[in-house]
Amino acid sequence: MEVKDMEINKKCEKCSNTKLKFSTRQMRSGDEGQMTFFHCPVCSHTFTEN
């Protein structure tokens, strides 16, 4: 299951913008955590967190 286009107060690693878009996705089996994908609408930088 994937959730799209939610916004969070998190700092961009590249340009320091503090409003990022994010989505989550289950990458492997159900017993492992979701991966979070962050996207900066200002500089288009994308990064992930487990």
N, C-alpha and C positions, 0 to 999 in steps of 0.2 A: 504494500500500500504506500502511496506517495501523497504528501501534502504539498501544495504549491503556493508560491507568492505570499508568504506571510512575512511580516516585518519585525525586526528585532533591534534593540539598542545595543549594538556591538560595534567595536571599532574595526575598520578596514585595516588590514596589515600593510596596504600599499599607500593609501592616500589619507588615512585617519578619519574618513567620513564615519559618522556614528549611527547611521540608519542603513542597515543591510537587509536585503531580501534573503529568505532562506527556504529550503525545502528539506524534507527528511525522506529516507528510503531504506527499506529493509534489504540489505545487499546479499545476505547469506541465509542460513537457516533461522527458524523462529527463536532459537535459544540464544542468539547473539543480538547485540544491541543494534540500533539503527544508526545510519551514517547521516550526518547533517551537512548539506551543501549550502555555502554562503556565497552571495553575489552582491557586489557593490554597484549600485546604479550610477554612481558618479564616474568611476574609472574602469568599470567592467571587470575588475579583479574577481576571481573565483577561487575559493579554497574550501576544504572539508575538515570536519572533526568527527571522530568516532564517538 
